[in-house]
Structure formats: C-alpha cells, structure tokens
Amino acid sequence: MLPGATSASAPPAHSNNSLTLPESALASLCEAVRSGLADVLANARSLSPQALEAFHALRQDCATTIAHLPKKQIKGPIGDNVRALIKSVRESGIHDFATSATDLELAGKLAAEFQGGPGLLAAMLLTSAWQWPEAPTLSRVPDELWGDYTAWLFAPVQGFCAQGHAEKFAAHTLRRLEDLVAWTDRNLGSKTVRMALDAYLNTASCIPLYFAEGSLRTHAELRGQLLTKAMNAHRDVYDPVPELRFGRKLKVGIVSRHFGPQTETYTTLPTFEQLDPERFEVHLFAHRITGEPIENHAREHSQGLNLLPEDLSEQLGMLRDARLDVIVFGTNVTAVFNEVTRLALYRSAPLQVVNNSSCITSGLPHVDLYVSGDMTESPEAHAHFSERLGLLPGPAHAFNYEADRQTPTTQWTREALGVPDDALLFVTAANYFKIIPEVQAAWARLLKAVPGSQLLVHPFNPNWASSYPIDRFCIEFDKVLAAHDVDPKRLKVSTERFPSRADVKSLLSVGDIYLDTYPFGGVNSLVDPLELGMPTIAWEGDCFRSRMGAALLRQIGLEELVATSEESYRDIAVRLSQDPGSRLTLRNIISNAIERVPPFLDPLAASDAFGALIETAFDQVAELGAAAFRSERTPLVAAERAPLDAQSRHRHGLALFAAGRHPRAAAYLSSAVQHDEGNAELWYDIARVYRAAGAPQSAIHALETSLRLDPSRVDSWLLLFELAEAAGSMELAREALGCALEIAPSDLRVIQLASRVNVA
C-alpha cells in the first residue's frame, strides 16, 4: 500500500450488508486516496508500476468501503467527504486514462449490488462516466445525487490518452445530453432537475468534443436548450424590430470578454477596424478592460469601448438601450459557459452573429448567423450549423498582428535545443489539446519514415489554459514513439512561456517543415510559420475545424501542401524532407505571398468583406424575420465583393476621391500600394488624396516616393511645388520647379509657374 494508507481491511465486495463506519475511519481512507493520488500526479515520470498498482488497489478498497455505507450516511459529513474525494479524483485528470477492466467490472458490481447512493458513489470513484457504457441514466439515480452525478457525467477531460477516446467521449456526451434535455422538457420546475442543470453549467465544457470528427451540431443544439432553460432565457420576451438601413448607418456592437492580446482579438479586430465609417457605426462592449495596446487600437477604431456591468440584467439593459442593429459575439461561446455565452442566450439586436472565435456552431436559439469562409467550408457545411451560414470570400479568418507587434526577447539555435545541424526538423506550435493520441501516432510514423529526423513541439500556450499536465503529455508521447520503434530522444518538447508570438516564431524558425494537427487543425498558429516562409502541411477534413489552416494555404496557391488523409499527409512530409530544393522554392513562394499581403492579413479586405456580408444578412432579416432567416439553409454570400487586387483598389480609391470621400479613398490607395509599391502613379494619387484630406506632410512623403520611382513625372514635381510653397518651404518649391523645367521646359504649366516665381 502507498504511504498514508490505512491498514483496515475493506468489507468484501460481494456482501450486501451495509456497514456503519465511524466518520474518522472513512476519513482516513479517503485521505489515503488523496495522498496516493497526489503522489501519482507529482511523480508521474518516476512512478513505478508497483506503486501505481498499489494506488489502484487502495482506490478499489475505498470504493468498496463506500459502497457498504448505509444510505443515511451519504447525506451527512461522511457523504460530504466522499463527494469531495470523488470531485478531487475527477478534476485530477486520473480518469482520463483508460479504465482497467478490473475497475469497470468492480464499478458495475458495486452499483448493481448496492443500489442507491453508496454503490453509485463507489463506481464514480473508479471510472469516468464516458468510459462506463453501463452508467445509469438519471432516472435510476437518487434525487439527492443528481447534482454530483451530473457533474461526473459531463466532467471534461484534460486530454485524451488513447486512440478512439475522443470519439467515445463525443458519443457518450450526446447520449447524456439527450437524457438531461428530456428531463428539463419534462419537469423544469423540479428542484432535482434544477440541481442537475446547475451542475451542468458549472462543469461541462465542449472543448473535448472539438477533437472528434464530424458535425457537432446536435451536441451544440442540445447544449443550447439546456443553457436556455437553466437561465430561463426562453421566457425573455424582448424582440426588437429591425429598421431598414437605407439612408442611415448600420449600428454594430462587438461583444467580447476583453479586447486584450488573445487569439479572439487578433481575428475579430480585422472584421471591424476598417469598416466604412459612412456605412457603419461600431461600438465595443467588454466584461473587462485591460489597457493593453491592442485594446487601445480597437477603441480607436470604434465609437468607443463600453465596460459591461456585472449584473446580467444590467448588461442586457446596456446592450438593448444601445439600439444596435447587429451584435457580433467575438468570444468563443461554444467552449465553457462564460459571460459572453450567457449574453448570447438572449435577444438584444435584430441580427445576432458569431464569428470564427467559436469553433463549432453555437446551437443557441438567438444566434442568427455564423460567419465562415467559402474556402473553409465543404459543400455540405450548411448542415453543420444551427445558424444560417454566411460565407466570406476565401478563408474564414483574417488577422491583425500589427497592432501590437513585438520584437522577440529570445533567440534560438539548434545547438541550444540539442538538434544536429544536419537533421530534418519538423516543428509545430499546435496546442496540447489538439495533439491527441491519433496525431501522436501519425507523427511517430512520420518520424520513422524519415530516419534521423526530429520533432520540436511547443504545445503549452496560454490561449487554451493557464496550466497543463506537462509530465503526463511527455510520458504518453514517449510511449507512443517507443511503440513505433522511434527513439523518444527525437522528440523535443518546449515548455517555455513566451511573452509574445514573436518569441514563438523565434523558436519555430530553427525548423524545416511545420506540421498541423487533425481533426482540429490550427489557424492562428499557422500564421507564424507562414510569416517565416516555412513549408506548412495541413490535413483537411470535412468540417470547419479541420479546414481552417488548409484555407490559408489554398489562398496563397499552395494546394500541394494540403493533405486529405494520413497517408497523403505523410507522403507530402516525406517528399519535402528528401528534397531541400523544393523546400527552398516553397520558402520563396510563401515569403513572396506574405510580402504581398494576402487577404487573410489585410484588415481592409476583411472589414469590407465582413461589412458587405452583415449588410446582406441584415437586409434579409428585416425582410424575412430572424426565424425565417435562420431556417434558410442556402449559405449567405455578400451582395457585393470588395476589390482585392492593387489595380481594382486603385480605381476604387480614385472613385471615392472623386466623390469627396477622402479618408476612405486614402484607406484604399494605401492598401493598394502594399501590393504595388513600385507604382509611381499610385503614389502620386495617394499624395493628391492626402493633400485633399489636409495632410500635406504625408502628401509630400508620398510624392518623394513617386519621384524616386519615376523622376520624369511632371505632375508629381508640380504638385510637390504647390505643397512646398503652401508650407512656406520655398527652397524645396524652387528645387521642384527646377526639376520640372528640366524635364518639360515647353509645358505651359511649368512656364507659367517659372514666370511667377522668377525661376530661369
């Protein structure tokens, strides 16, 4: 037995006689299990099989003892201690591991032979719900245990430990959701049912569901029903009538937990920061103010940032009093029950939208539109969403990493990482949760197929969790590698906590090929290797979460790096590992594409596309009503498409200039020049717009660039003369006019100016 275990023998497992146990005796046994659990978790790397077996035996003894308790004892201090122990075990992650056949058999016997609370509590100590197919339905659970049992039923995993577990968890969760929804439909007013609902709200997380393949729409819709009933949101009667938008600006609210540095901010910001101010009025709402530079950037590109009050009714009052036409929920509402999810249960605007921060469909009855991209969704994608599916052109995601770009604080070398200079190095910054056993096995087979190669993973980023079971991850991954005859030393695991993504890129830069995950792929994390020019391999499936990264690659013309199976994924990686020339060619292609600013890094393109889509959606909601709009299954596309290439933006900018819309014209021309920096005429037109907008110094800088590119442009010299003269800089004015005279001495405009200022 482990240190701290009691020497008292537990009652026999097959006895049906209850045993009145002194509180101190069971308390000692429970404490022994806690102590043994702490030892197992703290010494995961060095724990012997014998010590682990001793812990399991101790837990079995404790479970058997619990099963023999009289029912009356589970309602007092002894029962409270047992519940606390089960909660500790459940939250420790020990239930993530495959439950042994012995424990499953014992759980079934104890639950059957000691029907009622004690036997069920004993089983809950031994196994997770999702690994016990015979776990009772709620109808067979004593009323007083519905809260504890529901929390156990829907307990999330800290990470899957065996292949097939993600699918098993998803199937289990669906069955249990159906059971709980049936009870809420049947008797919502019951104290017992409310106890189960409260436990679900406080415990459940959809994050583990993300790693199963296929649509999760039914899961999400059942969850939406539970959350709606739990918050009594179905009784809310607020139903705003949409006002036709013609002749006025569309009033858009962006709701997030905060606008500080996080993935959700970096992908939500581009959708609103350059919305046309003559067509849109943007208001930000947050539950927390951070004071970070990116938050300040967001505030500056809106009508203002509003801090939501703590009380739900006051939050709803603030949103409804704002008389918004559109609300966009920029925080993930599909993971845990957070503040933004709670708000999304209610109607506060005629059109309510979730964006790609939510990894699956929301399933919430008052969310009308899910915004994705036509490159990210399959032809059958509409069936995966409870909302109307809206499709932006290209990928679903765009990013603004410029608003608070930082310089790296670290520099990495292969030598520092213990990687030979001549080794092919695969790298990934995919999050820990995404590296499920199936992915580990696929990477193990890849390492075996490329002798001498190594894999560097940086999985513990702060975007998903504040802490991770690092030792457990390393141990399990090492076992997978060993099972595939791959030396675990070929795996390098980074546990660094970097201050910014700049340091992540510094680490990744030592690699040769970046590997994405499946079935939940990366997208924010793929921008890092692409900005480094690194060949990046994505594994594409049928659902949004397995198509995000592939969409980025397709948009820059790299379909050859998109796999559709493990075999093709491995084939691409092996081919690239054996062909340094191809890797170099790809690096040049990727670097050139990123330098030209693809649409997924272009805030103007993202804002224009998003604005056009929500205008189209709002018009349809105003015409059809929200319910009919949502029931339409044909994906929604914008009525107009924003110009993307430099020439089109140049023309559009000049049209805006002619219409007197100088700030918007400047935005388009400045964006065009990012794609066509060597166009002297474009720089000249930018100078004209800046001059009209009252920014003469910016106009002069633009003219200097135009003339550096093409010194023969008379129009540019003349405009430079006018700007310099207006600024009182006569030396610059005379110099400009002199150059114009040299180039075009017979130009009537030049002659007249020369005569006026006496330039020979």
Buried (B, 14 or more C-beta within 10 A) or exposed (E): EBEBBBEEEBBEBEEEEBBEBEEEBBBBBBBBBBBBBEBBBEEBEEBEEEBBEBBBBBBBBBBBBBBBBBBEBBEEEBBEBBBEBBBBBBBBBBBBBBBBEEBBEBBBBBBEBBBBBBBBBBBBBBBBBBBBEEBBBBEEBBBBBBBBBBBBBBBBBBBBBBBEBBBBBBEBBBBBBEBBBBBBEEEBEBEBBBBBBBBBBEBBBBBBBBBBBEBBBBBBBBBBBBBBBBBEBEEBEEEBEBBEBEEEBBBBBBBBBBBBBBBBBBBBBBBBBBBBBEBBBBBBBBBEBBEBBBBBBBBEBBBEBBEBEEEBEEBBEBBBEBEBBBBBBBBBBBBBBBBBBBBBBBBBBBBBBBBBBBBBBBBBBBBBBBBBBBBBBBEEBBEBBBBBBBBBBBBBBBBBBEBBEEEBEEEBEBEEBEBEEEBBBBBBBBBBBBBBBBBBBBBBBBBBEBEEBBBBBBBBBEEBBEEBBBBBBBBBBBBBBEEBEBEBEBBBBBEEEBEBBBBBBBBBBBBBBBBBBBBBBBBBBBBBBBBBBBBBBBBBBBBBBBBBBBBBBBBBEBEBBBBBEBEBBBBBBBEBBEEEEBBEEBBEBBBEBBEBBBBBBBBBBBBBBBBBBBBBBBBBBBEEBBEEBBEEEEBBBBEEEBBBEBEBBBBBBBEBBEEEBBEBBBBBBBBBBBBBBEBBBBBBBBBBBBBBBEBBEBBBBBBBBBBEBBEEBBBBBBBBBBBBBEEEBEEBBBBBBBBBBEBBEEBEEBBEBBEEEEBE
